[in-house]
Amino acid sequence: MTRGSQRERDRERAQARTKGGKNKEDGLTPEQRRERDAKALQEKTAKKAAQASGGSSSGGTEKSKK
């Protein structure tokens, strides 16, 4: 009997996870999806590069103060 309720809870959890996940049926063509993903990747790499260049200059000065 307890196993049945465990299955129900597992199903509910799985449904909750898939609701927040990526939706492949977003109405975009594969070409539009590629463009969107490429733009997101460029923004991500630019943000990471800016963070790396800003973080390394401030981190080096604090170490030399010790």
C-alpha positions as CSV (number, residue, x, y, z in Angstrom):
1,M,0.0,0.0,0.0
2,T,2.8,2.4,0.8
3,R,4.4,1.7,-2.5
4,G,1.4,3.0,-4.3
5,S,1.6,6.4,-2.6
6,Q,5.3,6.5,-3.3
7,R,4.6,6.1,-7.0
8,E,2.1,8.9,-6.9
9,R,4.5,11.2,-5.2
10,D,7.2,10.3,-7.7
11,R,4.9,11.1,-10.6
12,E,3.9,14.4,-9.1
13,R,7.6,15.3,-8.6
14,A,8.4,14.3,-12.2
15,Q,5.6,16.4,-13.6
16,A,6.7,19.4,-11.5
17,R,10.2,19.0,-12.9
18,T,9.1,18.8,-16.5
19,K,6.9,21.9,-16.2
20,G,9.9,24.1,-15.5
21,G,12.2,22.5,-18.1
22,K,12.9,23.5,-21.6
23,N,10.0,23.4,-24.0
24,K,10.8,22.0,-27.4
25,E,7.5,23.1,-28.7
26,D,8.2,26.8,-28.6
27,G,6.9,27.5,-32.1
28,L,10.4,28.3,-33.5
29,T,11.9,26.8,-36.6
30,P,15.2,25.1,-36.2
31,E,17.0,28.0,-37.8
32,Q,15.4,30.5,-35.4
33,R,16.3,28.3,-32.5
34,R,19.9,28.2,-33.6
35,E,20.0,32.0,-33.9
36,R,18.5,32.4,-30.4
37,D,20.9,29.9,-28.9
38,A,23.9,31.4,-30.6
39,K,23.0,34.9,-29.3
40,A,22.6,33.5,-25.8
41,L,25.9,31.8,-26.0
42,Q,27.7,35.0,-27.2
43,E,26.2,36.9,-24.3
44,K,27.2,34.2,-21.8
45,T,30.8,34.2,-23.1
46,A,31.0,38.0,-23.1
47,K,29.7,38.1,-19.5
48,K,32.2,35.4,-18.4
49,A,35.1,37.2,-20.1
50,A,34.2,40.5,-18.5
51,Q,33.9,38.8,-15.1
52,A,37.3,37.1,-15.6
53,S,39.1,40.3,-16.6
54,G,37.5,42.3,-13.7
55,G,38.0,39.6,-11.1
56,S,41.6,38.8,-11.8
57,S,42.8,42.4,-11.5
58,S,41.2,43.0,-8.1
59,G,42.2,39.5,-6.8
60,G,45.9,40.1,-7.5
61,T,46.1,43.3,-5.5
62,E,44.6,41.9,-2.4
63,K,47.1,39.0,-2.3
64,S,50.1,41.3,-2.6
65,K,48.8,43.4,0.4
66,K,49.2,40.4,2.8
